[in-house]
Amino acid sequence: MARMGGLKRVARALGVAGSTLRQQGWATASPARVQAVMDDPPDWSIVARQNRSEKRARQHRRRGRESVARRLGVSVRVVKERHITPGDSAGLCAAAPDWLIVARERRRAQAERERADAQRRAARVAEERELAEAYLRAITDRGDTDAWAAGVLHGAGMHRIDLGDGNVVPIVSPPLRVVR
């Protein structure tokens, strides 16, 4: 290791993360320093290596659970709670027990709710955009704010509109405009 190409390569060789080396004050890594750490690893290096291997094991377990959950059509939580392994999934797919059927239905219902929520959000954004455009047309066409549009927008929870040129126009509800 005559020439090290940065902390990333050194970190890989030591079995730790590059951020760990930077936290320990390493800006550069000479071959002698790297060899010294390899020969007699300090405590921080041992702990960092253990943490990294534990992290990889957790990631491996999580990916396995996600794979099994996709295969069975259930949530990852069900797979984790029931300690289902990839080897168990083939048998469960062949003869689905009652709890699996219920979990699949629960997951399907959740997916439908999420789709409906996404559609409602998209419709609300489109409605707000349409109202904002109507408000901006009222400003540009007449030079004043249309009280009806302002009231509707304020009631919809929109209190400011960005005109697109960096100006933000406040939307004042009709009762507040009279007071001013």
C-alpha positions in Angstrom: 0.0 0.0 0.0 2.5 2.5 -1.1 0.0 5.1 -2.2 -3.4 5.5 -0.7 -6.1 7.1 -2.7 -8.0 8.9 0.0 -9.8 8.0 3.2 -12.5 6.0 1.4 -10.0 3.3 0.2 -8.3 3.3 3.6 -11.6 3.0 5.4 -12.5 0.0 3.2 -9.1 -1.6 4.0 -9.6 -1.1 7.7 -13.2 -2.3 7.6 -14.7 1.0 9.0 -16.6 3.9 7.5 -14.8 7.0 6.1 -16.8 9.2 8.4 -15.3 7.3 11.4 -11.8 8.1 10.2 -12.7 11.8 9.8 -14.2 11.8 13.3 -11.0 10.4 14.6 -9.1 13.3 13.0 -7.8 11.6 9.9 -7.3 14.0 7.0 -4.8 11.9 5.2 -3.6 8.4 5.6 0.1 7.5 5.1 0.9 3.8 4.5 2.8 3.7 7.8 -0.2 5.0 9.8 -2.6 2.5 8.1 -0.2 -0.4 8.7 0.1 0.7 12.4 -3.7 0.6 12.8 -3.9 -2.8 11.0 -1.1 -4.3 13.3 -2.5 -2.9 16.5 -6.1 -1.7 16.1 -7.2 1.0 18.6 -10.4 0.6 20.5 -12.4 3.0 18.3 -11.4 0.9 15.3 -12.6 -2.3 16.9 -15.9 -0.8 17.9 -16.4 0.8 14.5 -15.8 -2.5 12.8 -18.3 -4.3 15.1 -20.9 -1.6 14.5 -20.4 -1.8 10.7 -20.9 -5.6 10.7 -24.0 -5.3 12.9 -25.4 -2.7 10.6 -24.8 -5.0 7.6 -26.5 -7.9 9.4 -29.5 -5.7 10.2 -29.7 -4.5 6.6 -29.6 -8.1 5.4 -32.4 -9.1 7.7 -34.5 -6.1 6.7 -34.0 -6.9 2.9 -35.0 -10.5 3.5 -38.2 -9.5 5.4 -39.1 -7.0 2.6 -38.6 -9.7 0.0 -40.7 -12.2 1.9 -43.4 -9.6 2.5 -43.6 -8.8 -1.2 -43.8 -12.4 -2.1 -46.6 -13.1 0.4 -48.4 -9.8 -0.3 -48.4 -8.6 3.3 -46.7 -5.9 5.3 -43.1 -6.2 6.6 -44.5 -5.9 10.2 -46.4 -9.2 9.8 -43.3 -11.0 8.6 -41.3 -9.6 11.5 -43.9 -10.4 14.1 -44.4 -14.0 12.9 -40.7 -14.6 12.3 -41.2 -15.8 8.8 -38.1 -16.7 6.9 -37.6 -16.9 3.1 -37.7 -20.7 3.4 -41.2 -20.5 5.0 -42.7 -18.3 2.3 -43.0 -21.1 -0.3 -45.1 -23.3 2.0 -47.2 -20.3 3.0 -47.9 -19.4 -0.6 -49.0 -22.9 -1.4 -51.5 -23.3 1.5 -52.3 -19.9 2.9 -53.5 -20.0 6.5 -56.3 -17.8 7.7 -54.0 -15.2 9.3 -52.2 -14.8 6.0 -55.5 -14.2 4.1 -56.5 -11.6 6.7 -53.1 -9.9 6.5 -53.3 -9.8 2.7 -56.8 -8.2 2.9 -55.5 -5.7 5.4 -52.6 -4.8 3.2 -54.9 -4.5 0.1 -57.2 -2.2 2.0 -54.3 -0.1 3.2 -53.0 0.2 -0.4 -56.5 1.3 -1.6 -56.7 4.0 1.2 -53.2 5.3 0.2 -54.3 5.5 -3.5 -57.5 7.3 -2.5 -55.5 9.7 -0.3 -53.1 10.4 -3.1 -56.0 11.1 -5.5 -57.7 13.5 -3.0 -54.4 15.3 -2.5 -53.9 15.7 -6.2 -57.5 16.9 -6.6 -57.0 19.4 -3.8 -53.8 20.7 -5.3 -55.4 21.1 -8.7 -58.4 22.9 -7.1 -56.1 25.2 -5.1 -54.0 25.9 -8.3 -57.2 26.7 -10.2 -58.4 29.1 -7.5 -55.0 30.8 -7.3 -55.0 31.3 -11.1 -58.5 32.8 -10.8 -57.3 35.1 -8.1 -54.3 36.2 -10.1 -56.5 36.8 -13.2 -58.7 39.0 -11.0 -55.7 41.0 -9.9 -54.3 41.4 -13.4 -57.6 42.0 -15.3 -59.2 44.5 -12.9 -56.3 45.7 -10.9 -58.1 44.8 -7.7 -58.8 41.6 -5.8 -62.0 39.9 -6.4 -63.7 39.6 -3.0 -65.3 36.3 -3.8 -62.1 34.7 -5.0 -60.2 36.0 -1.9 -62.9 34.7 0.4 -62.8 31.2 -1.3 -59.0 31.0 -1.2 -58.8 32.2 2.4 -61.4 29.7 3.4 -59.4 27.0 1.6 -56.5 27.8 3.8 -54.4 29.7 1.3 -53.2 32.9 2.8 -50.5 33.9 0.3 -49.9 33.4 -3.4 -46.5 33.5 -5.1 -46.9 35.5 -8.3 -44.0 33.7 -9.8 -41.8 36.7 -10.1 -40.7 36.7 -6.5 -43.6 38.7 -5.2 -45.9 37.2 -2.6 -49.4 38.6 -2.5 -51.4 38.2 0.7 -54.9 37.0 0.4 -57.1 39.0 2.8 -60.5 37.7 3.6 -63.4 40.1 2.8 -64.3 40.9 6.4 -60.6 41.8 7.1 -60.4 44.0 4.1 -63.3 46.2 5.3 -61.6 46.7 8.6 -58.4 47.9 6.9 
